[in-house]
Amino acid sequence: MLEGLDAVPWHQLHHAYGRADDVPSLLRDVAIGSETVRERAIDQLFGCLDHQGTVYEASAFAVPFLAEIAGDKRTPFRWRVWVLVLLAGLADGNEVSDGRYVLAARAAVAKELAVLLPLMNERGLDVAIAWIAGNCGPDGNPALPRIGDLERSEPAKGRRLAFAIARGLIQAGRATATDLTEAAKLSEDFSDSKEGIEPNDSKRALEEIASGELNQYLK
């Protein structure tokens, strides 16, 4: 597991707190550590690779290894979901980020979709991967057929809405007005934070609805 991790020149890369030479040990801790060690490591990975929505030079390099951890069934389900949530964040670096790192991180995540797609057969992971694909925009297209199938199979609740918003972001760069209205009904936080700007509103709606659906798995 994590073959090639030490071949990456982490000491030459940077994250939120400086040199990224601590990233390999953090990834290994998430992959094989105890519950306490995993919790500390995932918290630190969020802090250094996706710091308050900002992505960094090292972020893209960590993506293949995060995808591998998420796909390994030996990793407890809770931590697989946490890793997918981190990948969703890495696919959507904020405006404070260096534009080069935003594009690199998103491209790295989109490249891993082929590896992640089989995980959409597991409830919970399916919503997380739809979130990732939606944040990839048009590059999330490989996930579109499965997202469509899941959307059609779900009742009109949070899961269906997460798939619908993800589909809209991939196909049209935004969700429909109807889906955003439904998101506002389900999430007071989204209702209060709507800006009237796209794709910001659609991505925020997807974040709120998907994270609400995933919360049961993250505890």
Backbone bond lengths (Angstrom), bond angles and torsions (degrees), N, CA, C in turn:
res aa  C-N    CA-C-N  psi(-1)  N-CA   C-N-CA  omega(-1)  CA-C   N-CA-C  phi
1 M - - - 1.466 - - 1.528 109.61 -
2 L 1.314 116.36 144.00 1.471 123.87 179.42 1.523 112.11 62.36
3 E 1.330 115.49 34.43 1.461 120.10 176.53 1.529 109.56 -61.28
4 G 1.306 116.12 135.55 1.459 121.28 179.76 1.520 113.64 90.16
5 L 1.324 117.27 -3.48 1.466 119.98 -177.90 1.518 111.87 -59.15
6 D 1.325 116.63 -42.00 1.460 119.80 -176.59 1.524 112.79 -80.02
7 A 1.330 116.80 -7.67 1.466 119.80 177.55 1.521 112.09 -81.09
8 V 1.312 117.08 -15.29 1.468 121.28 177.96 1.530 108.90 -75.80
9 P 1.322 118.82 132.73 1.471 120.72 -178.81 1.540 111.82 -78.25
10 W 1.325 115.36 66.66 1.459 120.19 -174.97 1.522 112.80 -57.05
11 H 1.328 116.41 -34.29 1.475 119.80 -177.75 1.525 111.95 -66.74
12 Q 1.332 116.20 -15.99 1.469 120.01 177.80 1.528 112.14 -96.05
13 L 1.310 116.32 -8.25 1.464 121.52 -178.37 1.523 110.04 -100.45
14 H 1.322 115.13 162.07 1.466 119.81 -178.36 1.531 111.15 -130.98
15 H 1.339 113.64 148.81 1.467 120.49 172.48 1.529 108.55 -128.00
16 A 1.317 117.19 -160.50 1.467 120.71 -172.46 1.518 113.43 -60.37
17 Y 1.337 116.94 -26.92 1.466 119.96 -173.69 1.522 113.46 -114.04
18 G 1.342 116.09 14.81 1.460 118.04 178.06 1.513 111.82 118.95
19 R 1.329 116.32 -143.14 1.463 120.20 -177.56 1.520 111.17 -62.30
20 A 1.340 114.73 143.30 1.461 120.80 -172.98 1.523 113.06 -94.02
21 D 1.334 117.99 22.77 1.463 119.02 -175.87 1.534 113.43 -72.97
22 D 1.342 117.41 -3.53 1.466 120.10 174.27 1.528 112.47 -90.45
23 V 1.330 118.20 -10.41 1.465 121.22 -175.65 1.529 112.76 -61.94
24 P 1.345 120.82 -43.13 1.470 119.08 -179.58 1.528 113.19 -57.78
25 S 1.319 117.33 -43.68 1.465 118.83 -179.41 1.523 111.07 -67.19
26 L 1.330 117.17 -35.19 1.465 120.00 178.15 1.527 110.92 -66.61
27 L 1.319 117.28 -41.51 1.467 120.62 177.80 1.530 110.54 -63.42
28 R 1.313 116.86 -42.56 1.468 119.35 178.19 1.525 111.29 -64.52
29 D 1.314 116.45 -37.44 1.457 119.43 178.79 1.529 111.28 -63.31
30 V 1.332 117.41 -39.54 1.468 120.12 177.20 1.525 110.22 -66.39
31 A 1.322 116.30 -37.42 1.468 120.90 -176.06 1.525 112.49 -72.01
32 I 1.339 118.10 -41.24 1.469 119.17 -169.77 1.523 113.85 -134.07
33 G 1.324 118.66 6.24 1.451 120.38 -176.83 1.520 113.46 -78.98
34 S 1.326 115.14 173.54 1.457 121.31 172.81 1.530 109.01 -70.73
35 E 1.326 116.49 172.68 1.453 119.76 179.08 1.523 111.35 -57.63
36 T 1.306 116.95 -44.76 1.462 120.84 -179.29 1.515 111.07 -64.58
37 V 1.310 116.67 -42.57 1.467 121.67 -179.85 1.519 110.24 -66.61
38 R 1.324 116.46 -42.75 1.464 120.00 178.29 1.534 111.26 -61.16
39 E 1.315 116.46 -43.13 1.459 120.01 -178.77 1.523 111.41 -61.87
40 R 1.315 116.18 -43.47 1.463 120.01 178.59 1.523 110.61 -65.28
41 A 1.339 116.94 -42.29 1.456 120.83 -176.15 1.526 111.91 -67.38
42 I 1.337 117.66 -43.01 1.468 118.82 -178.69 1.519 109.92 -67.04
43 D 1.336 116.88 -36.69 1.461 120.17 176.95 1.523 110.70 -61.86
44 Q 1.315 116.74 -42.15 1.465 120.00 179.76 1.524 112.18 -70.20
45 L 1.321 117.09 -34.50 1.470 119.27 177.47 1.524 110.98 -66.45
46 F 1.319 117.13 -41.27 1.466 119.12 174.10 1.525 109.75 -58.88
47 G 1.322 116.41 -44.69 1.457 120.34 -175.85 1.509 114.21 -65.94
48 C 1.332 117.32 -35.57 1.464 118.45 -174.93 1.525 113.62 -96.55
49 L 1.342 118.36 -25.92 1.470 120.73 -177.13 1.522 113.47 -101.16
50 D 1.330 117.02 -27.32 1.471 122.26 -176.96 1.528 108.04 -138.14
51 H 1.306 115.11 57.40 1.462 121.86 -171.10 1.531 110.80 -72.97
52 Q 1.339 115.30 105.05 1.463 121.03 -178.01 1.534 111.85 52.04
53 G 1.329 115.22 36.81 1.460 121.29 178.00 1.512 115.23 90.91
54 T 1.328 117.38 -4.64 1.463 120.68 179.13 1.519 109.79 -92.64
55 V 1.331 116.74 131.49 1.459 121.12 177.55 1.524 109.59 -104.58
56 Y 1.330 114.98 161.40 1.459 120.72 -170.75 1.525 110.95 -133.44
57 E 1.306 115.32 177.90 1.457 121.30 -178.31 1.523 111.75 -54.47
58 A 1.328 116.62 -43.06 1.466 120.68 -176.02 1.521 113.28 -74.93
59 S 1.326 117.26 -16.32 1.466 120.29 -172.87 1.521 112.53 -57.62
60 A 1.333 116.61 -48.71 1.468 120.17 -177.61 1.521 111.68 -62.71
61 F 1.328 116.90 -34.70 1.465 120.26 -177.36 1.526 111.98 -69.43
62 A 1.317 116.75 -25.56 1.463 120.30 179.95 1.525 112.66 -80.42
63 V 1.318 117.23 -19.53 1.465 121.52 -171.21 1.528 113.91 -57.72
64 P 1.333 121.22 -48.35 1.469 119.04 -178.04 1.531 113.05 -60.02
65 F 1.318 116.13 -34.71 1.461 120.00 -179.03 1.527 111.05 -74.65
66 L 1.319 116.75 -36.07 1.460 120.28 174.26 1.530 110.41 -63.29
67 A 1.322 116.61 -42.33 1.472 120.17 178.72 1.524 110.60 -62.76
68 E 1.310 116.44 -37.90 1.462 119.81 178.79 1.526 110.84 -65.12
69 I 1.322 117.49 -42.58 1.464 121.33 178.09 1.531 110.05 -61.75
70 A 1.330 116.61 -44.67 1.461 120.64 -179.20 1.524 111.72 -61.64
71 G 1.320 116.86 -32.69 1.453 121.12 -177.57 1.512 115.10 -85.61
72 D 1.318 117.21 -7.13 1.464 121.72 -176.21 1.529 109.59 -90.43
73 K 1.322 117.03 113.15 1.459 120.64 -176.44 1.527 112.78 -70.96
74 R 1.318 116.98 -8.42 1.463 118.87 173.99 1.524 110.98 -74.51
75 T 1.329 116.55 -19.88 1.453 121.05 175.67 1.526 108.80 -77.91
76 P 1.332 118.33 129.88 1.470 119.64 179.14 1.526 111.85 -53.78
77 F 1.330 114.77 144.31 1.470 121.02 -172.88 1.518 111.84 -54.58
78 R 1.313 117.12 -42.87 1.469 120.53 -178.77 1.512 111.46 -53.92
79 W 1.319 117.33 -43.89 1.467 120.28 -175.69 1.514 111.66 -77.66
80 R 1.317 117.69 -26.86 1.463 120.17 172.79 1.529 109.83 -63.63
81 V 1.341 115.80 -41.71 1.468 118.92 178.29 1.519 110.66 -65.92
82 W 1.326 117.75 -43.31 1.469 119.97 178.35 1.532 111.30 -58.45
83 V 1.324 116.61 -41.44 1.466 120.35 -180.00 1.529 110.24 -64.07
84 L 1.322 117.22 -39.98 1.464 120.15 178.33 1.526 111.13 -66.30
85 V 1.317 117.49 -37.07 1.463 120.21 175.76 1.529 110.03 -62.28
86 L 1.320 116.69 -40.53 1.466 119.76 176.55 1.530 110.34 -62.77
87 L 1.310 118.10 -41.86 1.468 120.71 178.34 1.528 111.15 -63.05
88 A 1.327 117.19 -36.38 1.473 119.85 176.41 1.521 110.15 -61.41
89 G 1.324 117.05 -41.10 1.457 120.33 177.29 1.513 112.56 -66.49
90 L 1.322 117.09 -39.87 1.465 120.61 -179.16 1.527 111.43 -66.85
91 A 1.325 116.73 -26.01 1.469 120.42 178.18 1.519 112.57 -76.63
92 D 1.326 117.39 -6.35 1.465 120.01 -173.78 1.529 111.01 -139.40
93 G 1.329 116.14 58.38 1.461 119.76 177.34 1.518 111.74 -59.16
94 N 1.327 115.85 143.09 1.469 119.71 -174.80 1.527 112.65 -80.26
95 E 1.345 115.23 178.82 1.463 121.33 -175.23 1.519 112.81 -70.25
96 V 1.338 117.24 -14.23 1.461 120.37 177.38 1.531 110.37 -77.22
97 S 1.325 116.14 -23.78 1.463 121.31 -177.82 1.527 111.51 -66.53
98 D 1.317 116.16 152.75 1.454 121.83 169.12 1.531 107.67 -63.08
99 G 1.315 117.15 127.86 1.459 121.48 -176.34 1.515 113.36 -56.40
100 R 1.326 116.74 -33.32 1.468 119.73 179.03 1.519 111.12 -64.31
101 Y 1.325 116.10 -38.86 1.456 120.03 -178.24 1.519 111.47 -74.65
102 V 1.334 116.87 -33.03 1.467 120.81 175.26 1.522 110.03 -60.27
103 L 1.338 115.93 -49.87 1.467 120.16 -178.58 1.517 111.57 -65.10
104 A 1.333 116.74 -40.64 1.459 120.17 -179.07 1.523 111.32 -65.68
105 A 1.332 116.50 -43.10 1.465 119.64 -179.33 1.521 110.94 -66.46
106 R 1.337 116.91 -44.09 1.468 120.13 179.80 1.526 110.46 -63.21
107 A 1.315 117.25 -42.75 1.465 120.17 179.34 1.523 111.05 -63.62
108 A 1.323 116.40 -38.72 1.470 120.41 179.36 1.526 110.60 -64.96
109 V 1.324 116.71 -42.07 1.469 120.14 178.78 1.529 110.16 -66.09
110 A 1.334 117.14 -46.18 1.469 120.43 -179.88 1.533 110.99 -59.28
111 K 1.313 116.68 -36.02 1.466 120.65 179.75 1.528 111.27 -63.72
112 E 1.327 116.93 -29.42 1.463 120.95 -178.35 1.521 113.76 -85.57
113 L 1.335 117.44 -3.96 1.469 119.24 -178.15 1.523 112.19 -58.23
114 A 1.318 117.15 -35.75 1.465 119.79 179.49 1.527 111.13 -60.98
115 V 1.332 116.07 -34.72 1.464 120.95 178.04 1.523 110.70 -74.04
116 L 1.326 115.96 -35.03 1.465 121.05 -174.57 1.526 113.69 -81.88
117 L 1.324 118.15 -25.56 1.470 120.85 -173.55 1.526 114.16 -53.87
118 P 1.349 119.78 -41.75 1.475 117.79 179.21 1.525 113.40 -59.81
119 L 1.320 117.47 -22.44 1.463 120.51 -179.79 1.515 111.70 -71.18
120 M 1.333 117.67 -13.83 1.461 120.21 -179.81 1.523 112.21 -70.92
121 N 1.332 117.34 -3.13 1.457 120.82 173.22 1.524 111.66 -82.33
122 E 1.334 116.98 -5.87 1.464 121.44 179.00 1.525 109.30 -105.23
123 R 1.310 116.08 125.13 1.465 121.23 -179.86 1.530 109.62 -61.38
124 G 1.295 116.07 134.23 1.460 121.63 -175.47 1.513 109.83 100.28
125 L 1.315 116.24 -57.08 1.460 119.34 176.02 1.518 110.52 -63.94
126 D 1.341 117.11 -30.40 1.465 119.87 -179.14 1.531 111.46 -62.80
127 V 1.327 116.80 -42.78 1.463 120.12 178.40 1.518 110.62 -65.63
128 A 1.330 116.53 -42.02 1.464 120.18 -179.44 1.523 111.62 -61.48
129 I 1.321 116.75 -41.29 1.463 119.65 -178.18 1.527 110.46 -74.19
130 A 1.323 118.10 -33.28 1.464 119.68 172.76 1.523 110.21 -61.39
131 W 1.312 117.59 -39.61 1.468 122.30 176.44 1.526 110.15 -60.86
132 I 1.313 115.99 -46.55 1.469 120.61 177.88 1.522 110.37 -58.84
133 A 1.329 116.52 -50.09 1.469 120.69 -177.53 1.520 111.10 -62.34
134 G 1.331 117.46 -41.37 1.454 120.21 177.87 1.519 111.95 -60.43
135 N 1.325 116.83 -40.05 1.467 120.47 178.76 1.519 112.30 -69.92
136 C 1.327 117.07 -18.59 1.471 120.66 176.29 1.528 111.95 -82.04
137 G 1.337 118.07 -7.67 1.456 120.57 -179.67 1.518 111.15 61.89
138 P 1.324 118.38 -138.63 1.469 120.67 -178.43 1.522 113.52 -57.19
139 D 1.338 117.10 -27.37 1.463 119.98 178.65 1.523 112.15 -70.89
140 G 1.329 116.66 -9.23 1.453 119.78 175.65 1.520 113.18 -84.47
141 N 1.320 116.88 6.69 1.469 122.09 -175.24 1.533 114.61 -55.24
142 P 1.356 120.35 -34.18 1.472 118.21 179.17 1.528 113.84 -58.06
143 A 1.325 116.58 -24.97 1.465 119.80 -179.58 1.516 113.18 -87.75
144 L 1.330 117.02 -7.08 1.463 120.85 -170.84 1.529 113.88 -60.27
145 P 1.333 120.09 -46.26 1.475 118.19 -179.34 1.527 112.89 -58.88
146 R 1.321 116.59 -42.95 1.464 119.42 -179.24 1.526 110.97 -69.19
147 I 1.329 116.99 -39.27 1.464 120.42 177.17 1.528 110.26 -60.49
148 G 1.333 116.81 -42.99 1.464 120.93 178.28 1.516 112.13 -61.82
149 D 1.331 116.68 -42.89 1.461 120.23 178.23 1.531 111.17 -61.12
150 L 1.327 115.82 -44.55 1.459 120.01 -179.13 1.526 111.54 -66.52
151 E 1.328 116.19 -40.20 1.464 119.78 178.92 1.529 110.43 -60.07
152 R 1.330 116.72 -44.17 1.465 120.43 -177.69 1.530 112.43 -69.43
153 S 1.334 116.61 -22.96 1.462 119.85 -175.98 1.520 113.29 -90.42
154 E 1.332 117.08 -8.30 1.464 120.46 -174.28 1.532 112.10 -99.84
155 P 1.336 117.86 148.09 1.466 120.60 171.48 1.525 110.10 -70.23
156 A 1.315 116.12 169.58 1.471 120.81 -173.79 1.529 111.21 -77.05
157 K 1.329 115.15 69.66 1.465 121.13 178.21 1.531 108.94 -133.29
158 G 1.339 115.61 -161.78 1.458 120.26 -172.43 1.513 114.64 -60.09
159 R 1.322 117.43 -41.97 1.459 118.94 -178.82 1.533 110.43 -62.48
160 R 1.320 116.42 -48.64 1.464 118.97 179.65 1.512 110.67 -58.50
161 L 1.328 116.60 -40.26 1.457 120.44 -178.24 1.522 111.55 -66.90
162 A 1.314 117.44 -38.60 1.465 120.23 176.99 1.527 110.77 -60.55
163 F 1.322 116.67 -44.39 1.466 120.03 178.72 1.532 110.89 -65.72
164 A 1.322 117.34 -39.43 1.466 120.50 -179.18 1.519 111.66 -65.70
165 I 1.326 117.12 -42.55 1.467 120.27 -179.93 1.526 110.25 -67.40
166 A 1.331 116.61 -41.51 1.466 119.68 177.25 1.525 110.76 -59.73
167 R 1.338 115.78 -44.58 1.473 119.74 178.46 1.523 110.97 -59.50
168 G 1.328 116.84 -44.00 1.457 120.28 179.80 1.517 112.56 -61.62
169 L 1.321 116.99 -41.09 1.467 120.61 179.08 1.528 111.41 -64.66
170 I 1.323 116.38 -38.43 1.465 119.92 179.75 1.529 110.80 -70.58
171 Q 1.309 116.49 -44.88 1.467 120.44 -173.29 1.520 113.58 -82.22
172 A 1.314 116.64 -39.34 1.471 119.66 -170.22 1.526 114.25 -127.55
173 G 1.338 117.20 -1.35 1.454 119.65 -179.56 1.514 113.91 79.78
174 R 1.331 117.00 4.36 1.466 121.08 177.92 1.529 109.84 -166.63
175 A 1.321 114.83 160.33 1.464 119.86 174.91 1.517 109.64 -82.79
176 T 1.318 115.92 167.30 1.461 119.54 175.60 1.525 109.75 -74.71
177 A 1.326 115.82 159.87 1.463 120.34 177.45 1.531 110.54 -61.63
178 T 1.310 116.63 -35.85 1.470 120.70 178.74 1.520 111.08 -62.99
179 D 1.337 115.97 -44.30 1.466 119.34 -179.74 1.523 111.25 -66.21
180 L 1.321 117.39 -37.35 1.465 119.90 178.01 1.529 110.90 -67.15
181 T 1.313 116.91 -36.75 1.465 120.14 176.29 1.525 110.42 -63.58
182 E 1.332 116.19 -43.04 1.462 120.35 177.83 1.524 111.01 -63.81
183 A 1.342 116.55 -38.95 1.471 120.39 178.62 1.523 110.50 -63.10
184 A 1.323 116.78 -39.61 1.465 120.95 179.34 1.532 110.98 -65.26
185 K 1.334 116.95 -32.54 1.461 120.27 177.58 1.526 111.48 -70.54
186 L 1.341 115.97 -35.12 1.460 120.21 -177.06 1.526 112.77 -84.89
187 S 1.329 117.58 -25.46 1.457 121.12 -175.78 1.522 110.92 -129.32
188 E 1.314 115.79 109.92 1.461 120.11 176.75 1.522 111.18 -64.05
189 D 1.335 116.39 -35.29 1.468 120.02 178.54 1.525 111.07 -60.96
190 F 1.344 116.18 -43.42 1.461 118.47 178.17 1.519 110.88 -67.10
191 S 1.312 117.00 -42.55 1.464 120.78 178.98 1.522 111.39 -55.86
192 D 1.346 116.45 -39.61 1.463 121.00 -178.20 1.526 112.94 -76.79
193 S 1.347 116.82 -22.24 1.469 119.67 -172.31 1.526 113.98 -103.76
194 K 1.328 118.57 -0.11 1.471 120.49 -178.49 1.528 110.13 -57.88
195 E 1.344 115.22 134.67 1.459 121.46 -177.88 1.513 113.52 -107.64
196 G 1.335 116.30 -16.22 1.450 119.39 -172.90 1.516 112.31 75.45
197 I 1.318 116.33 20.96 1.465 122.55 -179.14 1.523 108.43 -122.82
198 E 1.323 116.00 133.05 1.468 120.51 177.61 1.534 110.55 -112.31
199 P 1.356 118.04 146.16 1.474 125.84 7.01 1.531 114.20 -87.51
200 N 1.326 118.04 11.05 1.466 120.27 -175.94 1.527 112.69 -53.17
201 D 1.354 115.99 -48.84 1.459 118.50 -177.05 1.526 111.32 -62.91
202 S 1.322 116.71 -42.59 1.463 119.43 -178.33 1.522 111.52 -65.93
203 K 1.322 117.04 -40.57 1.464 119.69 178.75 1.523 111.07 -67.66
204 R 1.333 115.70 -38.64 1.468 118.16 177.76 1.526 110.58 -66.97
205 A 1.330 117.42 -38.95 1.463 120.82 176.81 1.522 110.58 -61.41
206 L 1.323 116.92 -44.07 1.458 120.56 179.22 1.524 110.45 -62.65
207 E 1.319 116.46 -42.81 1.466 120.27 178.54 1.532 111.33 -59.21
208 E 1.317 116.47 -47.52 1.461 120.41 -176.82 1.527 111.82 -66.72
209 I 1.334 116.93 -44.80 1.464 119.97 -177.74 1.521 110.78 -70.92
210 A 1.343 117.09 -45.09 1.466 119.65 -179.45 1.518 111.32 -65.05
211 S 1.329 117.43 -45.64 1.465 119.48 -179.21 1.525 110.84 -64.24
212 G 1.328 116.97 -34.19 1.457 119.62 175.50 1.518 112.13 -63.31
213 E 1.325 116.47 -40.50 1.456 120.47 178.04 1.530 112.01 -69.91
214 L 1.327 116.71 -31.31 1.465 120.96 -175.40 1.523 113.15 -87.21
215 N 1.307 116.98 -13.58 1.461 120.39 -173.85 1.524 112.74 -55.88
216 Q 1.317 116.76 -34.83 1.464 120.42 -179.03 1.529 112.47 -63.91
217 Y 1.329 116.91 -24.67 1.466 120.77 -178.26 1.530 112.83 -92.69
218 L 1.316 117.18 -14.39 1.457 121.28 -172.06 1.520 113.36 -90.23
219 K 1.319 117.10 -10.99 1.463 120.65 -175.88 1.519 111.59 -82.93
